[in-house]
C-alpha cells in the first residue's frame, strides 16, 4: 500500500464510519516508532506507522485510522479531541475505534534484562536503589552529604 491508497482508505473510512469527509492528507511516516498513528493539530494531516500495516495487517490499520479520525473530526468541530475527553471516548465507542493499538511483534520479542544498582552512603549508611548508574564522584548523599559507594547490582528477567 502506498500513500495514495492510504489517502483513499482514510477518505472511505471517514465517510462510512463518521459520515463526514476527510479533507486533508494522510500518509505513512517511517519515523514513527512507538505509535500506530498521529493526528497533527496544526496541519490536520494524519500520519500512519507503516510497520503496523506490514506486520499486523489491514484490520489493525483500519483501527488506527478510526482512532486518528476521532481526533481529527472532534478537533475540527471544536469538541474534546484528547484521550481523556468524554466526547472522544464516546465517539471512539460509537465507531468501534481501539483506544490503543496492538504491540508490534518485533517489539515484544526483545526481552529486556532489568537491573537495580544499590548505593550506600559511607557516613550515614543511607541506601539508594537506582535503575541507572550514577557518578559517585559527582553525587553525594541527600541526607548528610556523605560520599556514595556502589554496594551491588541486582539483575533479573
N, C-alpha and C positions, 0 to 999 in steps of 0.2 A: 504494500500500500504506500502510495506517495502522498504528498501534501494536497494535491488536487482531489484525490479520492477521500482523504480525511475531511477536507473542507465540505465536500458534498455530503458525507455521512453526518457531519455535525449539523448541517442545514436540515437534513431529513429528520434527525432525532429532535431537533428544536421544533419543527412543525408538527411532528406526530405526537410527541410527549408533552410539549408545552403550549402548542397551538399559537406559537409566536415565531416570527422569522429571526434568523441569526444573520446580522448584517456586517459582521466583522470577519477577521481572519482566524483560521485555525490551522496550526501547523505543528510538525514534530520538532522538538528541541532535544538534540542529542546531549546537551549539557546537564539536563535534569538527572539527578542521581537518586534522591530519596523520596520522590513523589511521583505519582502517576500523571499528574497534570497540574496546570496553573492557569488561573484567570488573572489577567493583567488589568488592574484598575484604571490606569492612565489611558491605555490604547484600546481597551475592551477586547483584546485578542485572547485566544486560548492556545496554550502550549501543551503538547502531549508528549509524554516519555515513550519513545518508540519501543523500548525494551519490554514494556508491559504488553504491547500488542504482539511482539515477536515471541515472547516466552509464555504468555498466558492466554492469548487468542482474542478473537473478536468480541466475545461476551464481556470480558474484563474491560476492553476498550470502550464499549458502549456504556458500561457503568461509570467509568471515569469521565466520559463526555457528559453524561447526565449530571454528574456531580458538579462539573465546571459550569455547565449551563444554568444550574440553580444559582450559582454565584452571579453569573452574567445577567440573567433576567431580573433577579431581585435588585441588583445594583443599579441597573438602568431604570427601574421603577421607583427607586428611592426607598426601598424597603430594607429590612435587615438581611444582609447578604453574608454575614460572618457565621462561622460554625456554631457559635453559641446562641445565635438569634433564633427566636421562635419561628419567624417567617421562613427561615432557611430550613429548619428541621421539618416543618410541616410540608413544604414543597418537596423536599427530598423523599419523604414518606409517600407523598401523592404520586410522584413519577417513578418510584422504585429505584432511586439512586443510592449507591452504597455510601456509608459515612467514611469508610476507609477503603483503600484499595488493598488487594491481597499482596502479601510479601512476594518478592521475586524469588524464584528457586535458587538463583546464583547467590543471593544474599543470605539465605538460610543454610547453605552448605558450609560456609566457613564457621567453624566452631572457635569462638574466642576463648582464650585462656584468661581467666580472671586472676588478679593478684591484689594483695594488700601488703603495703610496706609499713612496718611498725617502727616508730621512732620513740626515743625516750630522752627526757631531759636529764642531764648529768647532775644538776643541783637538786631539783625537787622530785625527780622520778615521774613526772607527768608523762602519760602515754599518748601518742598521736598515731592514728591509723590513717593512711593516705592511699589512694588508688594510683597516684603518680608520685614519682620520686621527687624529693626536694633537695635543694642545695644547702647542706648543713653548714657551710661556711658563711652563707648569707642570712639564713633564717635562724631565729632563736626561739626559745620557749615563750609563749604568750603569757604565762603565769608569772615567771620570775626572771625572764631574760637570760636564762642559762643556756649553755651550749647543748645542741641536739646531737644524738648519735643514732645510727641505724641499728635496730635490735635484730630484726628478722624480716624475711619476705615470705608470705604465705601464698601459694599458688593452688588453684583448683580448676576444674572444668576441663 
